[in-house]
Amino acid sequence: MRTPSVCGEYLDNLLEYLYGRGVTPAELRHVLRMTPEDHLTDQGRFPMRLFEMVLDAGSQILQDYYLGAHAGAHASRQAWGMVNYLGMSAPDTNSAIQAVVDFSRLLIDHGDLTFEHHTREQSRLTWLVPPRQTPSRHVVEFFFASWYRVNKPMLDRWCSKREIHFTHDGPADSAEIERIIEAPVHYGSDSNRVEFDNHFLNRPTRFPHPGIHRSLLQAARAELATLQLEDRIIRDVMDCIVRQLPEGVPKLEDVAAELNLAPRTLQRRLNNTSTNFKSLVDDARKERSKKLISDYEIGLLDISAELGFSDQSAFQKAFKRWFGQAPGRYRSSLKAVG
């Protein structure tokens, strides 16, 4: 299983904010029983669960119910790292937001950001996360407060309507968090999202530069590859396919539903890899068949059904393509070697 993580710049900004409010490193270590900086990886990542713990500890020490929103509202552009520079150099805000969507995992390696035109007048930027792995309230408020406040000057200029929605519950009176973020906030919504006017999208960014933007896109793709995010989605998809094979060959929509992703989100992420869904189904069947064929108590008919083949002849043909031998002969050779 993948361990969700956040970029180290987020941790740096959070610690700077906590220390600026009077929290001492020793006090934070005492509450956490660890030193946060020691958990940064060689790639400059920090486990999201520990990021949650730092936010919770800061909230406890400062007695600040809105610590996540406070820290996010004070986060600098640098906390967004590569994604910040992609947005700054994009030709317009639509391209800048698309860069946030495409490379959001450089910021928080958990769930997916989606961007859609909700109505003719309004768009939505939504953070979709697995229901069983929902980040804490502080993390969600930190992330949205950070994005909103970084883009607030342009939102102020071009948007007559903008608001933030959170799935978690909050006080009946949202005046305090609205004061912190400086936007209307709604608790108990069906998704974590920010909504804004569509005509915000076609405005030029502050420093548009096509050449630099193209170079940064290449660098961002390389950074994603370094994090091996492509390999992770491939592994997740193949595991889902194996689980669903006994019911027949799964469709991309079925796998996306199990992974709590929109089909188009899964397709977009697979498009960033060197394979496709059809090939992954074939690879998953091949990998699973090799394990099943080595269990001599399982009959070939049962293996064929387990792999989702409609008949044994199709299984025989596929197995011979994979391993150069019919399954019965392959099993016999395994017994001889064993």
N, C-alpha and C positions, 0 to 999 in steps of 0.2 A: 504494500500500500504506500502511496505517495504521502510524504509529510508536508502539509501546507507550510509555506514560508512567506516572509515579507522582505522587501529590500532593506538593506542595512541603513540607508538614508532615513527611512521612517524611524528606526530606533534612535538614530542620532538626534533627529528633531524632537522626538518625544523626551529623551533624556535631557536635552538642552532646555526644554520647556519646564520639566519637573524641577531641575536644579535652579532655574530662574525664579521659580515660585518658592524657593527656600528648602526644598527637599535635598538632603545631603546624600552623597553616594553611600555612606555608611548606613544611614537610615533605610535607604532602599534595599541594600544588601541584607539588612537585618530582617525586613519583612519578607523578602523573596527567598532568603537563605541561599543566595547565589549572586554572582556578578554578571549582569546581563551581557556586557560586552564580550565576555569569555565564550559566549555561545554563537558568535558570528562565524559563519563558515568561510572557507577560502574564497568562495564566490561572492562574499559580501551579503549573504542571506542570513535571516534570523527566523527560527521556528515561530509560526504564527501563534501557537499555544503559549509560548513564552512572552510574545508581544502582548497577548491578552493579559497575562499575569502581571506584566509591568504596568499596564493601564489600570488593572484592578488594584494593584498595590498603591499606585499614585492616588487613585480615588480614595482609598482607605486612609492614607496618610494625610491628605489635604482635606478630607471630608467634602469632596467635590463630586456630586452626583453626575455632573456633566463633564467629567474629565476628558472623555473621548472627544467631545465636540470642542471643548476649549483648546486641547492640544492640536486637533486638526485645523482649527481656525487660525492657529499661530504657526502652522507648518509652512516652510518656505518652498518656493518652486523647486529648489535643489532636491527636495525629498522625492520628487518624481523622476529624478535621474534622466536616463536616456529618453523617456517618454516626454519629459518636459521640453527637451530640445527639439524633438520631433514636432511637437505642437507649435513651438515658436517659429520654426522654419517652414511650416506647411503653408500652402498658398491661401487657404481660407479655413474658417473654423470647422467646416464640415470635415475636411481632411484631418484637422487637428484632433477632432473627436474620434474619427475612425482610427487614428494612431493609438489613442487610449484604448479603444476596443481591441484592436489587433494585438497590442503588446501589454495588456493589463497584467499579465502574469509576471512581467518583470517587476511589477509593483507588489502585487499580492497573488501568490501562486495558489489560488483557491477559487473554484467556481469560474464563472465567465461574465464578462460585461457584454450586454447587447445594446444596440442602438436602433431605434425605429421611429418612424413618423407615426405617432399615435393618432393624430387627426390631421386635417389639412393645415391647421394652424400651429399644432404643437408636436414636439418630439420628446422622446424619453431615452435616458441613459439608465439602464437597469443592471444591478448586480445580482446574478443568479447563483445560488449556492446550494449544495446538496442539503436537503431538509435535516438529515441526521448529523450534519457537520456545520451547523449554523454558527458563524462567529459571534462573539459576545456583543452586547449592545455598544460597549465602548469602542470596539474595533469598527463596527458599521458606522457609528457617528463620526469617528475620527476620519475615516476614508471619505465620506461624503462632504464633511465640513472642509476637508483639505481641498478636494476638487472644486467645490463651489467657491471658496474664498480666493483660490488662485485665479479663477476665471471671472470673479465678481466685477472688475472694472468693465469688461466687455458686456457682461450680462446687464449691468446697470445701464449701459448706453443703448443696447439694442432690444432688450426684452421688457415688455410691459407686464408679462406674467411669468413667474418662475417659482417653483415650489419643490420641497423635498418630502419624500414619503419613506417611512420606516415600517417594517413589519412588526417590530417589537412594541410592547405597550410603554406608555409614558404617562406623565402627569396629565390630568384633565386640562390643566392650563399650560399651553405650550409656549407661553410668552417668553420664558427665560431662554429656552434653546433657540427660539427665533431671534432673540436679541444677540445671542452668541454668534450664530451663523449668518444672521442678517438676511433671512429668507423665511417665508411661510413654511411651517413644518407640520406634517400629519403623521400621527402614530396609528398603529393597528391597520396599516394598509396591506394590500395583497402582494406587494413586492417592495424591495429597497430600490428607490429610483429618484432621479431628479428630472423634472419636466421644465421645458422652456419653449419660447416662441421659435417657430421655424425660421423666421427671417434673420435670426442670429447666425444661421449656418453659412450664409453666403458672404459674410463679412471677411475682409482680409485680416490676416493675423498681423501682429505688430512688426515682425521681422521676416516676411516671406522670402524664401531663397530656395528655388527648385533644386539647384545643384547640391547644396548642403543637405536638403531634405532627402534626396535620393541616397546620398552617402550614409546618412543616419539610418535610413531604412535598412540598408545592407548591414550596418553595425548592429542594429536591433535584432535582426534575424539571426545573426551570428551569436548574439548573447542568449537568445532563446535556445539555440542549438546547444550552447554550452550547458544550459540548465537541463538539457535532455527532456524538455517538455514533450517533444514529439514522440520520443520513445515511451513516455508514460501514457499518453493517450492511446498509442498502439496497444500497449499491454492491457490497459483498461478495457478497450474495445474487444480484444481477443478473449479476455476472461469472460466478458458478457456473452460473446458468441458461443463459447463452450457451454456456458450454463443454459443457453436457450436452444442449443442444437437438438436435444431430445424431442422438442416440440415441433421440429422442422427447421428449415433454414431461416434464420432471423432476418428481418429487414433492418435497414439503417434506422428507421423510425423506432423499432422495438428496442434496439440497443441504446439509442439516444434517451428513450424514456427511462431505462434502467439506470443510466448515468445521470439522470436529472438534468439533461441538456435539451435545448431545442434542436430538432433535426438539422436546421441550417447552421447552428453553432457547431455541431459535431462535424458536419460536412466541411465547414470552413477550417476547422482545426486539422482535419485529415488532409485538406488541400495543401497544408503547410508541410506535409510529410512526403516521403518518397513512395508512398503506396496508396491504395484506395480500398474502399470497403469490400468489394468483391474479392480482392486478393487476400484481405485479412480473414474472410470467411474460409477461403481455401487453406491459408496457413494455419488457422485454428483447428480445422479438421485434421490436417496432417499432423500437427503437434499432438492432438488428443489421440489420434489413431495409434501413434507410436507407443503411447503409454498403455492403451487398452490391449493392443496385440500382445504385449508382454505378460499380460495376466491370462494364463492358460485356462483358467476356469470360466472365462467369458467366451461365449460362442460367437462366431463370425456374424451370424444374423443379429445378435444383440449389439455387437459393435456397430454394424451398419445402421441400426435404429438409433443408437446413442449419438451417432454423428449426423443424424438428420437426413439420411439418404432414403429416397422413396422405394428403392429396391436394392437387392444385394448386388446385382450386376453393375449398377452405377458405382457402388462402393468398390467393387473389384477393379473396375476400370480406373477410378481415381487413385486407389492404393498403388496400382502398378505404375501409374504416372509419377507418383511421389517417390517410390522406393525401388522401382525397376523390377519388382517381383509381385506375384499375386500374394494376397494376405496369408493364405494357407502355407505356401512355400516359404514366405518370410518367417512365419511362426516356427516352422520346422527347423529352419536354419538357426533361429534363436535357441531352440531346445538343444540342438546339436552342439552349439558353442557353450551353452550353460552346463 
